[in-house]
Amino acid sequence: MAERRVKDSFTSNFGMVAAAIGSAIGLGNLWRFPYLVGQNGGAAFIIVYLAITLLIATPILLAEMVIGRRGGGSPRESYIAVSGRKGWGVAGIIGMVTCFMIMSFYVVVGGWTVKYLLLSLSMAFSRGAQIDSVGLFSGFVGSSFPPIFYAALFIILTVAIICVGVQKGIEKTSKLMMPLLFVLIILIGIRSVTLPGAGAGLEYLFKPDFSHFTFDSLLAALGQSFFSLSLGACMLITYGAYTPRSSNLTKNAAIITVSDTFFAVLAGCAIMPAVFAFGINPSEGAGLVFVTLPQIFTQMPLGGLCSILFFIALFLAALSSSVSLFEVITASLMDICRISRGKAAAITAVVLTLTGCVCSLSQGVLKHITIAGMNIFDQFDYLSSNFLMTLGGLLTVICVGWFVKKPAFMDEITSGGTVKVPRPLAEILFFVIKYAAPVVIIVTALSIIF
Ligand code: PHE
């Protein structure tokens, strides 16, 4: 095992798990998952998503933590330490770039959540309020200055948490925000499923209809699983390095996956029944959360309160994920440029503000600039989730399966023999990491290309 390079670490295993769940639960669960379910046949998509998450994504998640805790440094340092080869450092740098690309559009949507939270607090979505939710949303995101202002605010909040440090910033806020998030989504879920006509939404979520499920749905399920669990972006390598040596990594991987998946299904239960109760098409797409839901809030009893709870949840979920993305970049810069945490965070914030501006403006004045038919915002989303994260996941499993190798893997997941992991389970996990996961990722990537 390599010597630990990081100075600041999580104080407890709960702190580590809360922070990782904070990273996993984000816009992916509340914004993306419900509309992907809507577009890909409801329960059919959920079943395939669950299977992929359990069989492929969880072992990859574990592999990332193994690299992080064993390597004990920034993603670049950890990759080099565990593989024993300098060239593997590139994988860590790719992870940093991936986080950077995700973060560039993530902060823009994060800014939208701030704006909508403030709107809901001003009772703009309370019952009986007259709003043109389509015009409100398109007018806001297509304008130049306001969305940039809110994105900048969102960046400042993220930086504030990062600068306080791993223990006092990330760990403390995650321990507080995560339980709150679950309470909020359960409250909204209760309101949603008790609306008249909500049953159709639940049926849609839990009764499989494979006629709308296509090969593209399968790819979407895989991509969503990666995105939602923050895989392939070195997030768990970074947090892995802050994990206590006594932690049971396999158990942590299971807790993180189950929590994230459970939250996604809860989000579906909070959103879909309301969508059906008001006779709205479930395959509305990306506007579901910012366009459809506000409309619904204005029509339902307790709508104003629900809108506040919902946008607080959306904001907190986005913030904790944003913190993790930012931390990967900051930790990497601290190592590569040998600078302090404060300086690294400042550089990240400045560059992000610039790229965030470009992404935000690409919804308005820069709309005409397209790459392969997509505006810059969509292109950043597409490239990072479909290409870079998959590449990152592939590099992780190859590194652990073929370079770290079985004895070191077993040593790490049992914390040097002090933590019990059933041998057959450990064997299966290693088999998936070494053979099954790389094959699935490569076959998927080839099918996207051809
Ligand atoms: N998992 C986060 C979400 O669901 C997004 C994310 C991706 C965060 C990669 C960190 C790293 O929104």
Boltz pocket constraint, residues with backbone or C-beta under 6 A from the ligand:
constraints:
  - pocket:
      binder: B
      contacts: [[A, 23], [A, 24], [A, 25], [A, 26], [A, 27], [A, 28], [A, 29], [A, 102], [A, 226], [A, 227], [A, 228], [A, 229], [A, 230], [A, 231], [A, 233], [A, 235], [A, 317], [A, 321], [A, 322], [A, 324], [A, 325]]
      max_distance: 6.0
